[in-house]
Amino acid sequence: MTTDTALSTVPFWVDGQPTASTGSREGQVTNSATGTVIRTVPFADARDVDLAVASACRAFPAWRATTPIRRARILMRFRNLLEQRKEDLAAIITEEHGKTLDDASGSVQRGLEVVEFATGIPHLLKGEHAEDVGAGVDSHTVRQPLGVCTGITPFNFPIMCPMWMVPVALACGNTFVLKPSEKDPSAAMMAAELLAEAGLPEGVFNVVHGDKETVEAILTHPDVAAVSFVGSTPVAKYVYETASAHGKRVQSLGGAKNHAVVLPDADCDAAADALIGAAYGSAGERCMAISAVVAVGDAGDTIVSKLAARATALEIGPGNRAGVEMGPLITRAHAEKVKEYVEAGEREGATLVVDGRGLTVEGYTGGHFIGPTLFDHVTQDMSIYTDEIFGPVLVVVRANSHREAIDLVNHSPYGNGTAVFTRSGAAARRFANEIQVGMVGVNVPIPVPMAFFSFGGWKSSLFGDLHMHGPDGVKFYTRTKVVTSRWPDRSDEVNLAMPTVE
C-alpha cells in the first residue's frame, strides 16, 4: 500500500461550511479496489463534537419556527440536487466503498426516495382533534420536534443510511449532527454541500467524523436529544444502553443473519437468480443480504447446483468497470476476517461448494477482493451459520419440512429480513404470519420497504421501539403534546377537586 504525501483531507461540516478539527487524530480512506490510501479524515474529539452540537443548538429555535411547508420546500430543492448529482455521488461511493456503480446509484435512489417522503411533512405532522370532550372543552394533539438529533451510520451505505435519518429529522423541525463511517465519509460531505445549496440555514445540519471516542462524545452529550444508529448488533446494543442511560431517545439497528427459505414447489431458476443478487451484491456487505438459504426437501440439491453455476460465472472487479457485478470488500482487514470464516467452515465440516479465496483481479492485486463463496450441508452450530460474516459467503442449511424451516428461522437471535420462495399462496401466507422477523419477502429476496413504510427488524436486529423512516421515523423525531382548551363565557368557581368532564 502506498500513501500520497499530498492527500486531501475530508473536513467536518459545522455552521454551514467545511471546518477543520481542533485535534490531531486522523484516519485513512482507501480505494477498496486498489488498496491505495486516497485521502485522510480527522477524528473528532469531545471538543469537536461540542462545537457541532452547539451549532445545532443555536440553529434550532429558528428552524423549529420555520413552517413545515418552508422546510419541505428546502427538501424539495435538495431532492432535485440529489437527482442532478446522482452520478457524482455514486462515483465517490464506488471509489471509497468498492460497490459497483449500479449498486451505488441504486442506494442514492433509495435515499432520494426518503427525501421525497419527507417533503410531505405538512400532512405527516397533522394531529388529531376532538370537539366537546366535555362541556365546552376541546382537545387536540400536535407533534413537535425534539431538538438536536444525531446519526451514526455504517460504511456499507454511506448515503442511503444517512438519508434514512436526516430528511425526516429536518422535516420535523429538528437540527442534526451526523457521524458517517470514517471509512467512506465523502458522500456525507457532498450531501452537506447540497443541503446548503438547497437553502438549509447554517447549523441545521452538521457533520463530524471519527471513531469510538467520537461516538462516546455524542452518546453522552447533554444537549443531544436523540440518537439514530445502524451497525453491528454488539455496537447497536451498546449505543442503545449508553444513550438511553443518558436520557436520550434511541433507535439502534443491529446486525442480521437473513434467511431465505426455498420450498420444493419454488421456481428454482428464479429463486437462484434472486438469491445470487441478494447474497453477493455489494460483496455481501448489506444488513439485508441473504446469508443463509434454508432448502426444504427436494429443493436442496437443485438450488445448490444452480447457485454454484451462477456464483462461478459472476464478474468480479473494480466497481467502476463496465460489466463488473461484484466489487471488493471495504478493507484488507475485513477481507482477511471473511477468509478466516471460510477456513472455519471447512474445519467445522461444511461442504465447500464454491471457494472465493485466492481470487486475483488483473491490475488490482492490492484490492480487497474475495470471490463468491458457497457452503452446503451447514448446521446450526457452525460459526459460518451463527455469525454475521458481512461478506460474499452464502450457506445452505437443509430442512425436511416447511414447519422445520420456519422454526429454524425463528430460532435465530436476529430478525432483520427474510424471504420465502414458493408458488403456494397458502404456504407464503403461513410463512409471513408465523415468522418472527421484521421485514418479510415473498419471492422477493431483499424486502427493503419503500420510504413510505418503515425499515427495521426484530429481536437482536433492533434496539428501541421505532423503526427508521416512514411513519415510524416521524414518530421518532417528534413528541406528542395534547392541548385541552375551554373558552368560558363566565367566571368559573374555584374547584380543588380532580377535574372531570361531563
HELIX and SHEET records of a PDB file:
HELIX    1   1 ALA A   46  ALA A   65  1                                  20    
HELIX    2   2 PRO A   68  GLN A   84  1                                  17    
HELIX    3   3 LYS A   86  HIS A   97  1                                  12    
HELIX    4   4 LEU A  101  ALA A  118  1                                  18    
HELIX    5   5 ILE A  121  LEU A  124  1                                   4    
HELIX    6   6 MET A  160  ALA A  171  1                                  12    
HELIX    7   7 SER A  186  GLU A  197  1                                  12    
HELIX    8   8 LYS A  212  LEU A  219  1                                   8    
HELIX    9   9 THR A  233  ALA A  245  1                                  13    
HELIX   10  10 CYS A  268  TYR A  280  1                                  13    
HELIX   11  11 GLY A  281  GLY A  284  5                                   4    
HELIX   12  12 ALA A  299  ALA A  313  1                                  15    
HELIX   13  13 ARG A  332  ARG A  347  1                                  16    
HELIX   14  14 SER A  383  THR A  386  1                                   4    
HELIX   15  15 HIS A  402  HIS A  411  1                                  10    
HELIX   16  16 GLY A  425  GLU A  434  1                                  10    
HELIX   17  17 GLY A  470  PHE A  476  1                                   7    
SHEET    1   A 3 THR A   3  THR A   9  0                                        
SHEET    2   A 3 THR A  36  PRO A  42  1                                        
SHEET    3   A 3 GLU A  26  ASN A  31 -1                                        
SHEET    1   B 2 PHE A  12  VAL A  14  0                                        
SHEET    2   B 2 GLN A  17  THR A  19 -1                                        
SHEET    1   C 3 HIS A 129  GLY A 134  0                                        
SHEET    2   C 3 VAL A 137  PRO A 145 -1                                        
SHEET    3   C 3 THR A 478  ARG A 486 -1                                        
SHEET    1   D 6 PHE A 205  VAL A 207  0                                        
SHEET    2   D 6 THR A 175  LYS A 179  1                                        
SHEET    3   D 6 VAL A 148  ILE A 152  1                                        
SHEET    4   D 6 VAL A 224  VAL A 230  1                                        
SHEET    5   D 6 ARG A 249  LEU A 253  1                                        
SHEET    6   D 6 LEU A 462  PHE A 463 -1                                        
SHEET    1   E 7 THR A 351  VAL A 354  0                                        
SHEET    2   E 7 THR A 373  ASP A 376 -1                                        
SHEET    3   E 7 VAL A 393  ALA A 399  1                                        
SHEET    4   E 7 ILE A 290  VAL A 296  1                                        
SHEET    5   E 7 ASN A 258  VAL A 262  1                                        
SHEET    6   E 7 GLY A 417  PHE A 421  1                                        
SHEET    7   E 7 MET A 439  VAL A 442  1                                        
SHEET    1   F 2 TYR A 414  GLY A 415  0                                        
SHEET    2   F 2 TRP A 458  LYS A 459 -1                                        
END                                                                             
